[in-house]
Amino acid sequence: MNTMFGIRLTVPWMILLVISGLSCIFMMQILYVQKIYTSVTGNKCEKKDDSSIQQCANSASKIHSFAEKVLNKDRRVLQAESFEHIRVSNENQCKDRKFLVYRCDSSIGCGGWADRQKGIVSTFLMALLTKRVFVIDMTRPCKLDQFMLPNTYDWSVCQSYIKSVPNRLTGTFNHIEDYKFATVVNHFDFERVWTKRVIFIRFHTHAIDGLRQHDEAKSRFKWLLNMTNEDVIHVVLNTLFQPSDKIINDAIEFHDNRIGEKKLMCCHIRKGRNPSIPEDNNLRFGPPNETVIFDFLKNYDRKSDYLIYIASDSEEVKQSARNHFSSYININRTIVHVDRLGTFRNLKTEACNGLYSVILEQLILSLCDELVLTRSGLGTFAAYMRGIAEGLFLYHPTEKRIVTTNLTNIQKVFHFL
């Protein structure tokens, strides 16, 4: 006969203990999901009857599942040992270190959000290569940490400290529109050129291939050697960033109010220079053919379990989508190019809201069940953040048709990283 705490237990008592234990576990789960539901929705689960509390718990569980997707819980990050040599845990540890700072401020253009992501990924890799603590200093049009926070690598620890470093110990390298640097980075002598304690760099170009070929690559980031570029972008962005509470809450609210149980077919349509962003560049292959794209999307508009989400730099495209698709949804925010602000140049709040909208929209695109890309860095990086080829399509700019694709093939078609 079994005993517990010196007391002999009969079979009925053992069964009763098991049932009691399972009940406690169930109640703990209910309390946990209630907490999630309250924190996200601002409402409390009220126990009117057993079915109402279970319904509330089910809602909270669904929200929690989507919250985990928003927080990149299933996405890959670098192992801590990969960046241990450039990590600091507190500001006191900043005193004896050298730094590489990705800078984007009001003194010069930085490119759009995807250009900045390219620059940040490449600069982080250069920090690993040169054993410098990596810092992000992005204040154009407003501080990045209003919307994106450090994830497993904290790039913010030494932000305040580097401001106290004398100018004579700092150096600035501007590689905006300087595409030559990315082509010579494979044999660039960082130690000879970057002699200052703090190096500020302005950079918006893809340099993964060159850094992979550098003589120091094997000793500084061996993991990079056998990883595709799109996988590098995926793991580095996830290592560096997690969305702020505002982004998380707004994304979950959008899901709860607009998406619910349905699947999301998404498309990013970049037009380039258009009435919404008159200061943008004309696209190399011209704007995509909306008719071809919309004809493809009509197949999903007929499906009762799908919604269509279209992100675009053109309000005309969004209005046309409203007229074409009964299942169309969007976030209804003003279109702003974060580096070509136009009429928003002197309107800091509006410009900052524009950056927020771009980050939120890219996050939504990265969570879509299926995704159609046009030739754009924003949508392409959303696909890399999404991290899977399943349900991925692109509008071929020369063949003028929609084709299935994988992550590697995007660059073979678009040729712009």
Secondary structure, DSSP 8 states (H G I E B T S, - for coil): --EETTEE--HHHHHHHHHHHHHHHHHHHHHHHHHHHHHHHS-----SSHHHHHHHHHHHHHHHHHHHHHTTTTS----GGGTGGG--SSGGGGTT--EEEEEE-TTS----HHHHHHHHHHHHHHHHHHT-EEEEEE-SSS-GGGTEEE-SS-TTTTHHHHTTS-GGGEEEEE-TT-THHHHHGGG--HHHH--SSEEEEE--S--HHHHHTSTTHHHH-GGGTTS-HHHHHHHHHHHHEEE-HHHHHHHHHHIIIIITTSEEEEEEE---SBTTBTTS---TT-S--HHHHHHHHHHHHT-TTEEEEEEES-HHHHHHHHHH-TTEE-------BTTB-GGGTT-HHHHHHHHHHHHHHHHHHHT-SEEEE-S-HHHHHHHHHH---TTEEEEETTTTEEEE--HHHHHHHH---
